[in-house]
Amino acid sequence: MSRAERREQLIDVARTLFAERGLEGTSVEEIAAHAQVSKPVVYEHFGGKEGLYAVVVDREVRTLHDSIAAAITRPATDPRTLIELGTLALLEYIEQNTDGFRIISRDSSPYTQSGTYQTILSSIAARVEGLLAKHFEHRGYAPETAPLYSQMLVGLVALAGQWWVDNRDITHLDKREVATHLVNLAWNGMRHLKAHPQLRVRDPRDADA
């Protein structure tokens, strides 16, 4: 096995172990044993489990961010289709990289260079904010609320994705079905926004006035 092949093998083995046990619950001994190498080989390639963990997380963060960013920045694409593409991009990543998603959505580590899952969500929300600002201006909604709505949209999809990865063994919903229901809520909710929404529950301060 070449040095590059050994490095990839260690990354694959570590990804599975980190997904199952987390960073703190995984030892260099376990990584070496599963890869059928000695501990010094792991240290030689990565300097320790923290270095290996950083490589795994950086790779997963970059993969997920790039796939979602590419999906929602296609030119001349209508807003609903962009929501569908972004939702499917996340679910596609979860389906194909379940171990990677478990790692980046669960753990926050100071050892990584490419950011965290929260970094991805913030970056995507910023892109969605720009799309919503144009939509809000066209529909007569308050433009200063676009950042709030972008956070809500991204959070909706992210939390549903987390639920799906944790419950795929008991739910019969596949990737496209989950995406369909997410887009149903997100898009139909956006289509019927009121320019000046109000709560039906009275503000207690009004009663004291």
Kinemage of the C-alpha trace (Angstrom):
@kinemage 1
@onewidth
@group {chain A} dominant
@subgroup {mainchain}
@vectorlist {calphas} color= white
{ca met a 1} P 0.000 0.000 0.000
{ca ser a 2} L 1.418 3.397 -0.995
{ca arg a 3} L 1.750 6.248 1.469
{ca ala a 4} L -1.196 8.081 -0.122
{ca glu a 5} L -3.334 4.939 0.000
{ca arg a 6} L -2.446 4.362 3.647
{ca arg a 7} L -3.399 7.945 4.457
{ca glu a 8} L -6.800 7.517 2.817
{ca gln a 9} L -7.315 4.220 4.634
{ca leu a 10} L -6.642 5.864 7.984
{ca ile a 11} L -9.035 8.685 7.151
{ca asp a 12} L -11.794 6.210 6.226
{ca val a 13} L -11.267 4.148 9.376
{ca ala a 14} L -11.162 7.231 11.580
{ca arg a 15} L -14.302 8.693 10.008
{ca thr a 16} L -16.289 5.617 10.995
{ca leu a 17} L -14.906 5.578 14.543
{ca phe a 18} L -15.361 9.320 15.088
{ca ala a 19} L -18.965 9.044 13.871
{ca glu a 20} L -19.671 6.242 16.333
{ca arg a 21} L -17.771 7.496 19.369
{ca gly a 22} L -16.795 11.117 18.868
{ca leu a 23} L -13.323 12.586 19.189
{ca glu a 24} L -12.922 12.013 22.916
{ca gly a 25} L -14.278 8.473 22.730
{ca thr a 26} L -11.806 7.373 20.061
{ca ser a 27} L -8.188 6.473 20.748
{ca val a 28} L -5.153 6.206 18.509
{ca glu a 29} L -4.920 2.556 19.566
{ca glu a 30} L -8.391 1.858 18.189
{ca ile a 31} L -7.695 3.646 14.922
{ca ala a 32} L -4.465 1.726 14.466
{ca ala a 33} L -6.101 -1.599 15.338
{ca his a 34} L -8.976 -1.118 12.886
{ca ala a 35} L -6.529 -0.094 10.156
{ca gln a 36} L -4.244 -3.018 11.085
{ca val a 37} L -1.218 -0.765 11.505
{ca ser a 38} L 0.946 0.238 14.445
{ca lys a 39} L 0.324 3.433 16.422
{ca pro a 40} L 3.459 5.132 15.058
{ca val a 41} L 1.962 4.966 11.556
{ca val a 42} L -0.974 7.118 12.686
{ca tyr a 43} L 1.378 9.606 14.339
{ca glu a 44} L 3.601 9.649 11.272
{ca his a 45} L 0.747 10.669 8.980
{ca phe a 46} L -1.277 12.981 11.235
{ca gly a 47} L 0.656 13.674 14.445
{ca gly a 48} L -2.117 12.133 16.551
{ca lys a 49} L -5.870 11.683 16.614
{ca glu a 50} L -6.512 15.436 16.762
{ca gly a 51} L -4.659 15.957 13.492
{ca leu a 52} L -6.532 13.077 11.893
{ca tyr a 53} L -9.830 14.396 13.207
{ca ala a 54} L -9.074 17.832 11.752
{ca val a 55} L -8.471 16.313 8.310
{ca val a 56} L -11.746 14.371 8.463
{ca val a 57} L -13.805 17.388 9.566
{ca asp a 58} L -12.181 19.808 7.113
{ca arg a 59} L -12.878 17.432 4.245
{ca glu a 60} L -16.524 16.923 5.230
{ca val a 61} L -17.158 20.615 5.851
{ca arg a 62} L -15.706 21.528 2.477
{ca thr a 63} L -17.725 18.842 0.673
{ca leu a 64} L -21.038 19.841 2.243
{ca his a 65} L -20.510 23.579 1.847
{ca asp a 66} L -19.471 23.299 -1.786
{ca ser a 67} L -22.413 21.081 -2.720
{ca ile a 68} L -25.034 23.362 -1.136
{ca ala a 69} L -23.383 26.548 -2.404
{ca ala a 70} L -23.316 25.163 -5.945
{ca ala a 71} L -26.976 24.173 -5.687
{ca ile a 72} L -28.301 27.564 -4.587
{ca thr a 73} L -26.185 29.792 -6.816
{ca arg a 74} L -27.282 28.539 -10.212
{ca pro a 75} L -27.969 31.537 -12.470
{ca ala a 76} L -31.438 32.273 -13.806
{ca thr a 77} L -33.101 29.851 -11.387
{ca asp a 78} L -36.424 30.705 -9.741
{ca pro a 79} L -36.591 30.890 -5.907
{ca arg a 80} L -38.648 27.737 -5.418
{ca thr a 81} L -36.250 25.658 -7.490
{ca leu a 82} L -33.311 27.050 -5.520
{ca ile a 83} L -34.992 25.979 -2.269
{ca glu a 84} L -35.543 22.513 -3.721
{ca leu a 85} L -31.955 22.238 -4.958
{ca gly a 86} L -30.473 23.412 -1.656
{ca thr a 87} L -32.660 21.031 0.344
{ca leu a 88} L -31.811 18.096 -1.903
{ca ala a 89} L -28.103 18.949 -1.728
{ca leu a 90} L -28.118 18.664 2.068
{ca leu a 91} L -30.143 15.447 2.078
{ca glu a 92} L -27.971 13.979 -0.673
{ca tyr a 93} L -24.887 14.667 1.415
{ca ile a 94} L -26.515 13.103 4.484
{ca glu a 95} L -27.478 10.011 2.506
{ca gln a 96} L -24.056 9.513 0.930
{ca asn a 97} L -21.886 10.738 3.833
{ca thr a 98} L -23.842 9.773 6.942
{ca asp a 99} L -20.746 9.281 9.090
{ca gly a 100} L -19.334 12.608 7.976
{ca phe a 101} L -22.593 14.403 8.752
{ca arg a 102} L -22.789 12.855 12.211
{ca ile a 103} L -19.290 14.123 12.943
{ca ile a 104} L -19.659 17.716 11.762
{ca ser a 105} L -23.201 18.202 13.109
{ca arg a 106} L -22.351 16.822 16.537
{ca asp a 107} L -18.823 17.906 17.351
{ca ser a 108} L -17.222 21.326 17.518
{ca ser a 109} L -13.444 21.157 17.575
{ca pro a 110} L -10.685 23.786 17.781
{ca tyr a 111} L -8.453 21.579 15.629
{ca thr a 112} L -10.207 22.196 12.322
{ca gln a 113} L -9.315 24.837 9.729
{ca ser a 114} L -12.402 24.948 7.469
{ca gly a 115} L -14.929 25.852 10.137
{ca thr a 116} L -17.799 23.832 11.567
{ca tyr a 117} L -21.320 22.803 10.657
{ca gln a 118} L -22.531 26.064 12.185
{ca thr a 119} L -20.094 27.909 9.935
{ca ile a 120} L -21.668 26.219 6.929
{ca leu a 121} L -25.185 27.136 8.036
{ca ser a 122} L -24.180 30.763 8.622
{ca ser a 123} L -22.527 30.953 5.201
{ca ile a 124} L -25.544 29.432 3.448
{ca ala a 125} L -27.920 31.696 5.388
{ca ala a 126} L -25.956 34.718 4.165
{ca arg a 127} L -26.422 33.549 0.567
{ca val a 128} L -30.128 32.901 1.133
{ca glu a 129} L -30.452 36.351 2.673
{ca gly a 130} L -29.369 37.911 -0.610
{ca leu a 131} L -31.971 35.892 -2.513
{ca leu a 132} L -34.704 36.791 -0.040
{ca ala a 133} L -33.835 40.488 -0.110
{ca lys a 134} L -34.627 40.601 -3.817
{ca his a 135} L -37.829 38.638 -3.287
{ca phe a 136} L -38.905 40.853 -0.383
{ca glu a 137} L -38.275 44.026 -2.332
{ca his a 138} L -40.408 42.727 -5.185
{ca arg a 139} L -43.230 41.663 -2.850
{ca gly a 140} L -43.220 44.756 -0.643
{ca tyr a 141} L -41.969 43.065 2.543
{ca ala a 142} L -39.703 44.785 5.045
{ca pro a 143} L -36.166 44.197 3.708
{ca glu a 144} L -34.623 44.376 7.177
{ca thr a 145} L -36.363 41.093 8.048
{ca ala a 146} L -34.582 39.135 5.277
{ca pro a 147} L -31.719 38.040 7.591
{ca leu a 148} L -34.224 36.659 10.107
{ca tyr a 149} L -36.175 34.740 7.480
{ca ser a 150} L -32.981 33.332 5.961
{ca gln a 151} L -31.966 31.959 9.360
{ca met a 152} L -35.410 30.418 9.793
{ca leu a 153} L -35.350 28.755 6.377
{ca val a 154} L -31.863 27.322 6.786
{ca gly a 155} L -32.608 26.219 10.350
{ca leu a 156} L -35.790 24.482 9.204
{ca val a 157} L -33.936 22.391 6.636
{ca ala a 158} L -30.924 21.742 8.892
{ca leu a 159} L -32.976 20.490 11.841
{ca ala a 160} L -35.151 18.327 9.628
{ca gly a 161} L -32.014 16.867 8.077
{ca gln a 162} L -30.667 16.089 11.541
{ca trp a 163} L -33.948 14.391 12.450
{ca trp a 164} L -33.870 12.340 9.251
{ca val a 165} L -30.338 11.037 9.794
{ca asp a 166} L -31.226 10.048 13.359
{ca asn a 167} L -34.506 8.349 12.409
{ca arg a 168} L -33.934 6.828 8.982
{ca asp a 169} L -34.162 3.336 10.459
{ca ile a 170} L -37.709 3.934 11.708
{ca thr a 171} L -39.166 6.329 9.146
{ca his a 172} L -40.320 5.269 5.705
{ca leu a 173} L -39.617 8.683 4.186
{ca asp a 174} L -36.873 8.693 1.583
{ca lys a 175} L -34.721 11.649 0.588
{ca arg a 176} L -37.085 13.080 -2.033
{ca glu a 177} L -40.113 12.683 0.223
{ca val a 178} L -38.394 14.561 3.038
{ca ala a 179} L -37.367 17.281 0.580
{ca thr a 180} L -40.919 17.493 -0.753
{ca his a 181} L -42.394 18.119 2.687
{ca leu a 182} L -39.678 20.616 3.597
{ca val a 183} L -40.232 22.601 0.416
{ca asn a 184} L -43.995 22.390 0.935
{ca leu a 185} L -43.682 24.114 4.307
{ca ala a 186} L -40.924 26.537 3.338
{ca trp a 187} L -42.228 27.631 -0.055
{ca asn a 188} L -45.934 27.791 0.755
{ca gly a 189} L -45.098 29.627 3.951
{ca met a 190} L -43.036 32.152 1.992
{ca arg a 191} L -45.723 32.599 -0.650
{ca his a 192} L -48.325 33.623 1.921
{ca leu a 193} L -46.248 35.958 4.042
{ca lys a 194} L -48.012 39.086 5.215
{ca ala a 195} L -46.284 42.409 4.744
{ca his a 196} L -47.307 43.476 8.257
{ca pro a 197} L -47.764 40.338 10.396
{ca gln a 198} L -49.219 40.526 13.887
{ca leu a 199} L -49.584 38.104 16.771
{ca arg a 200} L -53.081 37.149 17.871
{ca val a 201} L -51.949 36.789 21.464
{ca arg a 202} L -52.164 40.157 23.194
{ca asp a 203} L -49.047 41.788 24.571
{ca pro a 204} L -49.363 41.833 28.415
{ca arg a 205} L -47.889 45.312 28.419
{ca asp a 206} L -50.965 46.612 26.575
{ca ala a 207} L -53.185 45.583 29.484
{ca asp a 208} L -51.052 47.565 31.894
{ca ala a 209} L -51.223 50.710 29.815
